[in-house]
């Protein structure tokens, strides 16, 4: 956070690099970062949880632990460019009451799009892979 502040950055991306939510020290560090940022800016920062479309039922448990550790404002569903349909995001959104904000369909920033629920539901239930 301090590096971002010294560079006048408006956005900080914290990537846990696929580390498991079961790692207590990782969750403690994430919670500490959120508290430091909250004290610094006077409110909770917008926090988006990125969910891989290939994630199965473990994704729901992971999302629950992350949401218990830091306030989560929404979801980003990535890797929809393959055969995965990302159905777990429905369970996560419903269980935690979180909106899906973006979907990723490729490797670049340009491949990140605002979530369209109608398009997603069509793709989720389509026969095509």
Beta strands, then each sheet from edge to edge (+ up, - down):
strand 1: 48-52
strand 2: 74-78
strand 3: 99-104
strand 4: 112-114
sheet 1: 1+ 2+ 3+ 4-
end
